[in-house]
Amino acid sequence: MEEIRFEITERSDTEALEEKLKIEREHGIEVERDFQIALLDLEEEREAQNESRDEYMK
């Protein structure tokens, strides 16, 4: 591991690596946001179905 770190530093690829990590973090944040939105949509759909079922059962 130390050897790899040394090679990266030696080749001055740290800036490129940091940029890639930044992009991946941003992508992860987008994925998490989309996941949370999907969960909210599913919760709303479940509530709508429950209300519809309750109305039908009356």
mmCIF file as gemmi writes it, N, C-alpha and C atoms, coordinates in Angstrom:
data_model
loop_
_atom_site.group_PDB
_atom_site.id
_atom_site.type_symbol
_atom_site.label_atom_id
_atom_site.label_alt_id
_atom_site.label_comp_id
_atom_site.label_asym_id
_atom_site.label_entity_id
_atom_site.label_seq_id
_atom_site.pdbx_PDB_ins_code
_atom_site.Cartn_x
_atom_site.Cartn_y
_atom_site.Cartn_z
_atom_site.occupancy
_atom_site.B_iso_or_equiv
_atom_site.pdbx_formal_charge
_atom_site.auth_seq_id
_atom_site.auth_asym_id
_atom_site.pdbx_PDB_model_num
ATOM 1 N N . MET Axp A 1 ? 0.827 -1.186 0 1 0 ? 1 A 1
ATOM 2 C CA . MET Axp A 1 ? 0 0 0 1 0 ? 1 A 1
ATOM 3 C C . MET Axp A 1 ? 0.873 1.252 0 1 0 ? 1 A 1
ATOM 4 N N . GLU Axp A 2 ? 1.885 1.256 0.828 1 0 ? 2 A 1
ATOM 5 C CA . GLU Axp A 2 ? 2.791 2.402 0.898 1 0 ? 2 A 1
ATOM 6 C C . GLU Axp A 2 ? 3.49 2.614 -0.44 1 0 ? 2 A 1
ATOM 7 N N . GLU Axp A 3 ? 3.822 1.524 -1.101 1 0 ? 3 A 1
ATOM 8 C CA . GLU Axp A 3 ? 4.492 1.622 -2.404 1 0 ? 3 A 1
ATOM 9 C C . GLU Axp A 3 ? 3.571 2.282 -3.427 1 0 ? 3 A 1
ATOM 10 N N . ILE Axp A 4 ? 2.323 1.893 -3.416 1 0 ? 4 A 1
ATOM 11 C CA . ILE Axp A 4 ? 1.354 2.478 -4.348 1 0 ? 4 A 1
ATOM 12 C C . ILE Axp A 4 ? 1.197 3.969 -4.065 1 0 ? 4 A 1
ATOM 13 N N . ARG Axp A 5 ? 1.07 4.304 -2.796 1 0 ? 5 A 1
ATOM 14 C CA . ARG Axp A 5 ? 0.939 5.707 -2.413 1 0 ? 5 A 1
ATOM 15 C C . ARG Axp A 5 ? 2.148 6.514 -2.885 1 0 ? 5 A 1
ATOM 16 N N . PHE Axp A 6 ? 3.332 5.941 -2.726 1 0 ? 6 A 1
ATOM 17 C CA . PHE Axp A 6 ? 4.559 6.605 -3.155 1 0 ? 6 A 1
ATOM 18 C C . PHE Axp A 6 ? 4.557 6.82 -4.665 1 0 ? 6 A 1
ATOM 19 N N . GLU Axp A 7 ? 4.141 5.797 -5.403 1 0 ? 7 A 1
ATOM 20 C CA . GLU Axp A 7 ? 4.114 5.913 -6.864 1 0 ? 7 A 1
ATOM 21 C C . GLU Axp A 7 ? 3.146 7.006 -7.309 1 0 ? 7 A 1
ATOM 22 N N . ILE Axp A 8 ? 1.996 7.054 -6.685 1 0 ? 8 A 1
ATOM 23 C CA . ILE Axp A 8 ? 1.018 8.086 -7.047 1 0 ? 8 A 1
ATOM 24 C C . ILE Axp A 8 ? 1.577 9.467 -6.761 1 0 ? 8 A 1
ATOM 25 N N . THR Axp A 9 ? 2.154 9.624 -5.595 1 0 ? 9 A 1
ATOM 26 C CA . THR Axp A 9 ? 2.741 10.914 -5.227 1 0 ? 9 A 1
ATOM 27 C C . THR Axp A 9 ? 3.879 11.272 -6.158 1 0 ? 9 A 1
ATOM 28 N N . GLU Axp A 10 ? 4.697 10.298 -6.45 1 0 ? 10 A 1
ATOM 29 C CA . GLU Axp A 10 ? 5.852 10.537 -7.305 1 0 ? 10 A 1
ATOM 30 C C . GLU Axp A 10 ? 5.429 10.986 -8.698 1 0 ? 10 A 1
ATOM 31 N N . ARG Axp A 11 ? 4.368 10.434 -9.194 1 0 ? 11 A 1
ATOM 32 C CA . ARG Axp A 11 ? 3.91 10.778 -10.544 1 0 ? 11 A 1
ATOM 33 C C . ARG Axp A 11 ? 3.041 12.026 -10.556 1 0 ? 11 A 1
ATOM 34 N N . SER Axp A 12 ? 2.822 12.602 -9.411 1 0 ? 12 A 1
ATOM 35 C CA . SER Axp A 12 ? 1.99 13.812 -9.283 1 0 ? 12 A 1
ATOM 36 C C . SER Axp A 12 ? 0.564 13.578 -9.771 1 0 ? 12 A 1
ATOM 37 N N . ASP Axp A 13 ? 0.077 12.384 -9.524 1 0 ? 13 A 1
ATOM 38 C CA . ASP Axp A 13 ? -1.3 12.063 -9.895 1 0 ? 13 A 1
ATOM 39 C C . ASP Axp A 13 ? -2.271 12.373 -8.767 1 0 ? 13 A 1
ATOM 40 N N . THR Axp A 14 ? -1.791 12.949 -7.703 1 0 ? 14 A 1
ATOM 41 C CA . THR Axp A 14 ? -2.675 13.203 -6.565 1 0 ? 14 A 1
ATOM 42 C C . THR Axp A 14 ? -3.796 14.164 -6.922 1 0 ? 14 A 1
ATOM 43 N N . GLU Axp A 15 ? -3.51 15.168 -7.723 1 0 ? 15 A 1
ATOM 44 C CA . GLU Axp A 15 ? -4.564 16.107 -8.118 1 0 ? 15 A 1
ATOM 45 C C . GLU Axp A 15 ? -5.633 15.407 -8.936 1 0 ? 15 A 1
ATOM 46 N N . ALA Axp A 16 ? -5.2 14.565 -9.86 1 0 ? 16 A 1
ATOM 47 C CA . ALA Axp A 16 ? -6.163 13.827 -10.679 1 0 ? 16 A 1
ATOM 48 C C . ALA Axp A 16 ? -6.971 12.874 -9.807 1 0 ? 16 A 1
ATOM 49 N N . LEU Axp A 17 ? -6.313 12.236 -8.864 1 0 ? 17 A 1
ATOM 50 C CA . LEU Axp A 17 ? -7.009 11.321 -7.967 1 0 ? 17 A 1
ATOM 51 C C . LEU Axp A 17 ? -8.013 12.075 -7.101 1 0 ? 17 A 1
ATOM 52 N N . GLU Axp A 18 ? -7.63 13.214 -6.585 1 0 ? 18 A 1
ATOM 53 C CA . GLU Axp A 18 ? -8.542 14.028 -5.777 1 0 ? 18 A 1
ATOM 54 C C . GLU Axp A 18 ? -9.753 14.464 -6.593 1 0 ? 18 A 1
ATOM 55 N N . GLU Axp A 19 ? -9.533 14.819 -7.849 1 0 ? 19 A 1
ATOM 56 C CA . GLU Axp A 19 ? -10.642 15.225 -8.717 1 0 ? 19 A 1
ATOM 57 C C . GLU Axp A 19 ? -11.59 14.048 -8.951 1 0 ? 19 A 1
ATOM 58 N N . LYS Axp A 20 ? -11.031 12.859 -9.181 1 0 ? 20 A 1
ATOM 59 C CA . LYS Axp A 20 ? -11.868 11.673 -9.371 1 0 ? 20 A 1
ATOM 60 C C . LYS Axp A 20 ? -12.663 11.368 -8.107 1 0 ? 20 A 1
ATOM 61 N N . LEU Axp A 21 ? -12.02 11.486 -6.951 1 0 ? 21 A 1
ATOM 62 C CA . LEU Axp A 21 ? -12.716 11.242 -5.69 1 0 ? 21 A 1
ATOM 63 C C . LEU Axp A 21 ? -13.839 12.252 -5.479 1 0 ? 21 A 1
ATOM 64 N N . LYS Axp A 22 ? -13.595 13.498 -5.835 1 0 ? 22 A 1
ATOM 65 C CA . LYS Axp A 22 ? -14.618 14.538 -5.707 1 0 ? 22 A 1
ATOM 66 C C . LYS Axp A 22 ? -15.825 14.201 -6.58 1 0 ? 22 A 1
ATOM 67 N N . ILE Axp A 23 ? -15.554 13.789 -7.808 1 0 ? 23 A 1
ATOM 68 C CA . ILE Axp A 23 ? -16.629 13.424 -8.734 1 0 ? 23 A 1
ATOM 69 C C . ILE Axp A 23 ? -17.421 12.241 -8.185 1 0 ? 23 A 1
ATOM 70 N N . GLU Axp A 24 ? -16.723 11.239 -7.657 1 0 ? 24 A 1
ATOM 71 C CA . GLU Axp A 24 ? -17.398 10.067 -7.104 1 0 ? 24 A 1
ATOM 72 C C . GLU Axp A 24 ? -18.24 10.437 -5.884 1 0 ? 24 A 1
ATOM 73 N N . ARG Axp A 25 ? -17.743 11.323 -5.039 1 0 ? 25 A 1
ATOM 74 C CA . ARG Axp A 25 ? -18.523 11.773 -3.882 1 0 ? 25 A 1
ATOM 75 C C . ARG Axp A 25 ? -19.792 12.478 -4.345 1 0 ? 25 A 1
ATOM 76 N N . GLU Axp A 26 ? -19.658 13.36 -5.335 1 0 ? 26 A 1
ATOM 77 C CA . GLU Axp A 26 ? -20.828 14.075 -5.857 1 0 ? 26 A 1
ATOM 78 C C . GLU Axp A 26 ? -21.836 13.099 -6.446 1 0 ? 26 A 1
ATOM 79 N N . HIS Axp A 27 ? -21.336 12.104 -7.161 1 0 ? 27 A 1
ATOM 80 C CA . HIS Axp A 27 ? -22.213 11.088 -7.741 1 0 ? 27 A 1
ATOM 81 C C . HIS Axp A 27 ? -22.934 10.325 -6.628 1 0 ? 27 A 1
ATOM 82 N N . GLY Axp A 28 ? -22.196 9.984 -5.582 1 0 ? 28 A 1
ATOM 83 C CA . GLY Axp A 28 ? -22.8 9.284 -4.449 1 0 ? 28 A 1
ATOM 84 C C . GLY Axp A 28 ? -23.905 10.101 -3.804 1 0 ? 28 A 1
ATOM 85 N N . ILE Axp A 29 ? -23.696 11.402 -3.696 1 0 ? 29 A 1
ATOM 86 C CA . ILE Axp A 29 ? -24.715 12.284 -3.123 1 0 ? 29 A 1
ATOM 87 C C . ILE Axp A 29 ? -25.952 12.302 -4.014 1 0 ? 29 A 1
ATOM 88 N N . GLU Axp A 30 ? -25.757 12.346 -5.324 1 0 ? 30 A 1
ATOM 89 C CA . GLU Axp A 30 ? -26.885 12.332 -6.259 1 0 ? 30 A 1
ATOM 90 C C . GLU Axp A 30 ? -27.662 11.026 -6.146 1 0 ? 30 A 1
ATOM 91 N N . VAL Axp A 31 ? -26.943 9.92 -6.066 1 0 ? 31 A 1
ATOM 92 C CA . VAL Axp A 31 ? -27.596 8.614 -5.955 1 0 ? 31 A 1
ATOM 93 C C . VAL Axp A 31 ? -28.397 8.539 -4.661 1 0 ? 31 A 1
ATOM 94 N N . GLU Axp A 32 ? -27.815 9.003 -3.566 1 0 ? 32 A 1
ATOM 95 C CA . GLU Axp A 32 ? -28.514 8.996 -2.277 1 0 ? 32 A 1
ATOM 96 C C . GLU Axp A 32 ? -29.779 9.853 -2.344 1 0 ? 32 A 1
ATOM 97 N N . ARG Axp A 33 ? -29.693 11.021 -2.978 1 0 ? 33 A 1
ATOM 98 C CA . ARG Axp A 33 ? -30.86 11.895 -3.111 1 0 ? 33 A 1
ATOM 99 C C . ARG Axp A 33 ? -31.957 11.207 -3.932 1 0 ? 33 A 1
ATOM 100 N N . ASP Axp A 34 ? -31.57 10.601 -5.048 1 0 ? 34 A 1
ATOM 101 C CA . ASP Axp A 34 ? -32.548 9.908 -5.884 1 0 ? 34 A 1
ATOM 102 C C . ASP Axp A 34 ? -33.193 8.744 -5.13 1 0 ? 34 A 1
ATOM 103 N N . PHE Axp A 35 ? -32.4 8.044 -4.332 1 0 ? 35 A 1
ATOM 104 C CA . PHE Axp A 35 ? -32.912 6.937 -3.534 1 0 ? 35 A 1
ATOM 105 C C . PHE Axp A 35 ? -33.947 7.434 -2.525 1 0 ? 35 A 1
ATOM 106 N N . GLN Axp A 36 ? -33.645 8.535 -1.848 1 0 ? 36 A 1
ATOM 107 C CA . GLN Axp A 36 ? -34.571 9.094 -0.866 1 0 ? 36 A 1
ATOM 108 C C . GLN Axp A 36 ? -35.871 9.554 -1.531 1 0 ? 36 A 1
ATOM 109 N N . ILE Axp A 37 ? -35.758 10.14 -2.709 1 0 ? 37 A 1
ATOM 110 C CA . ILE Axp A 37 ? -36.951 10.566 -3.454 1 0 ? 37 A 1
ATOM 111 C C . ILE Axp A 37 ? -37.804 9.356 -3.821 1 0 ? 37 A 1
ATOM 112 N N . ALA Axp A 38 ? -37.16 8.277 -4.261 1 0 ? 38 A 1
ATOM 113 C CA . ALA Axp A 38 ? -37.891 7.061 -4.617 1 0 ? 38 A 1
ATOM 114 C C . ALA Axp A 38 ? -38.604 6.485 -3.395 1 0 ? 38 A 1
ATOM 115 N N . LEU Axp A 39 ? -37.943 6.506 -2.249 1 0 ? 39 A 1
ATOM 116 C CA . LEU Axp A 39 ? -38.585 6.015 -1.025 1 0 ? 39 A 1
ATOM 117 C C . LEU Axp A 39 ? -39.807 6.856 -0.665 1 0 ? 39 A 1
ATOM 118 N N . LEU Axp A 40 ? -39.686 8.164 -0.795 1 0 ? 40 A 1
ATOM 119 C CA . LEU Axp A 40 ? -40.828 9.037 -0.513 1 0 ? 40 A 1
ATOM 120 C C . LEU Axp A 40 ? -41.978 8.763 -1.478 1 0 ? 40 A 1
ATOM 121 N N . ASP Axp A 41 ? -41.655 8.563 -2.748 1 0 ? 41 A 1
ATOM 122 C CA . ASP Axp A 41 ? -42.688 8.25 -3.741 1 0 ? 41 A 1
ATOM 123 C C . ASP Axp A 41 ? -43.403 6.949 -3.388 1 0 ? 41 A 1
ATOM 124 N N . LEU Axp A 42 ? -42.64 5.941 -2.966 1 0 ? 42 A 1
ATOM 125 C CA . LEU Axp A 42 ? -43.245 4.663 -2.585 1 0 ? 42 A 1
ATOM 126 C C . LEU Axp A 42 ? -44.143 4.818 -1.36 1 0 ? 42 A 1
ATOM 127 N N . GLU Axp A 43 ? -43.706 5.606 -0.403 1 0 ? 43 A 1
ATOM 128 C CA . GLU Axp A 43 ? -44.509 5.85 0.796 1 0 ? 43 A 1
ATOM 129 C C . GLU Axp A 43 ? -45.819 6.548 0.424 1 0 ? 43 A 1
ATOM 130 N N . GLU Axp A 44 ? -45.752 7.532 -0.451 1 0 ? 44 A 1
ATOM 131 C CA . GLU Axp A 44 ? -46.964 8.225 -0.895 1 0 ? 44 A 1
ATOM 132 C C . GLU Axp A 44 ? -47.899 7.273 -1.624 1 0 ? 44 A 1
ATOM 133 N N . GLU Axp A 45 ? -47.338 6.409 -2.458 1 0 ? 45 A 1
ATOM 134 C CA . GLU Axp A 45 ? -48.156 5.439 -3.189 1 0 ? 45 A 1
ATOM 135 C C . GLU Axp A 45 ? -48.83 4.467 -2.224 1 0 ? 45 A 1
ATOM 136 N N . ARG Axp A 46 ? -48.099 4.022 -1.217 1 0 ? 46 A 1
ATOM 137 C CA . ARG Axp A 46 ? -48.674 3.103 -0.233 1 0 ? 46 A 1
ATOM 138 C C . ARG Axp A 46 ? -49.825 3.781 0.516 1 0 ? 46 A 1
ATOM 139 N N . GLU Axp A 47 ? -49.631 5.029 0.902 1 0 ? 47 A 1
ATOM 140 C CA . GLU Axp A 47 ? -50.692 5.759 1.595 1 0 ? 47 A 1
ATOM 141 C C . GLU Axp A 47 ? -51.916 5.916 0.701 1 0 ? 47 A 1
ATOM 142 N N . ALA Axp A 48 ? -51.71 6.216 -0.565 1 0 ? 48 A 1
ATOM 143 C CA . ALA Axp A 48 ? -52.824 6.363 -1.505 1 0 ? 48 A 1
ATOM 144 C C . ALA Axp A 48 ? -53.566 5.039 -1.664 1 0 ? 48 A 1
ATOM 145 N N . GLN Axp A 49 ? -52.836 3.941 -1.749 1 0 ? 49 A 1
ATOM 146 C CA . GLN Axp A 49 ? -53.48 2.633 -1.874 1 0 ? 49 A 1
ATOM 147 C C . GLN Axp A 49 ? -54.259 2.284 -0.61 1 0 ? 49 A 1
ATOM 148 N N . ASN Axp A 50 ? -53.694 2.596 0.54 1 0 ? 50 A 1
ATOM 149 C CA . ASN Axp A 50 ? -54.396 2.332 1.801 1 0 ? 50 A 1
ATOM 150 C C . ASN Axp A 50 ? -55.684 3.145 1.883 1 0 ? 50 A 1
ATOM 151 N N . GLU Axp A 51 ? -55.634 4.406 1.494 1 0 ? 51 A 1
ATOM 152 C CA . GLU Axp A 51 ? -56.834 5.243 1.495 1 0 ? 51 A 1
ATOM 153 C C . GLU Axp A 51 ? -57.874 4.694 0.526 1 0 ? 51 A 1
ATOM 154 N N . SER Axp A 52 ? -57.419 4.276 -0.639 1 0 ? 52 A 1
ATOM 155 C CA . SER Axp A 52 ? -58.328 3.719 -1.638 1 0 ? 52 A 1
ATOM 156 C C . SER Axp A 52 ? -58.98 2.442 -1.107 1 0 ? 52 A 1
ATOM 157 N N . ARG Axp A 53 ? -58.191 1.599 -0.471 1 0 ? 53 A 1
ATOM 158 C CA . ARG Axp A 53 ? -58.72 0.361 0.098 1 0 ? 53 A 1
ATOM 159 C C . ARG Axp A 53 ? -59.731 0.667 1.197 1 0 ? 53 A 1
ATOM 160 N N . ASP Axp A 54 ? -59.405 1.631 2.046 1 0 ? 54 A 1
ATOM 161 C CA . ASP Axp A 54 ? -60.318 2 3.134 1 0 ? 54 A 1
ATOM 162 C C . ASP Axp A 54 ? -61.645 2.513 2.585 1 0 ? 54 A 1
ATOM 163 N N . GLU Axp A 55 ? -61.596 3.323 1.524 1 0 ? 55 A 1
ATOM 164 C CA . GLU Axp A 55 ? -62.82 3.829 0.898 1 0 ? 55 A 1
ATOM 165 C C . GLU Axp A 55 ? -63.625 2.679 0.297 1 0 ? 55 A 1
ATOM 166 N N . TYR Axp A 56 ? -62.951 1.738 -0.299 1 0 ? 56 A 1
ATOM 167 C CA . TYR Axp A 56 ? -63.616 0.603 -0.927 1 0 ? 56 A 1
ATOM 168 C C . TYR Axp A 56 ? -64.304 -0.272 0.124 1 0 ? 56 A 1
ATOM 169 N N . MET Axp A 57 ? -63.675 -0.407 1.286 1 0 ? 57 A 1
ATOM 170 C CA . MET Axp A 57 ? -64.202 -1.279 2.334 1 0 ? 57 A 1
ATOM 171 C C . MET Axp A 57 ? -65.409 -0.669 3.056 1 0 ? 57 A 1
ATOM 172 N N . LYS Axp A 58 ? -65.671 0.629 2.883 1 0 ? 58 A 1
ATOM 173 C CA . LYS Axp A 58 ? -66.813 1.27 3.564 1 0 ? 58 A 1
ATOM 174 C C . LYS Axp A 58 ? -68.131 0.808 3.031 1 0 ? 58 A 1
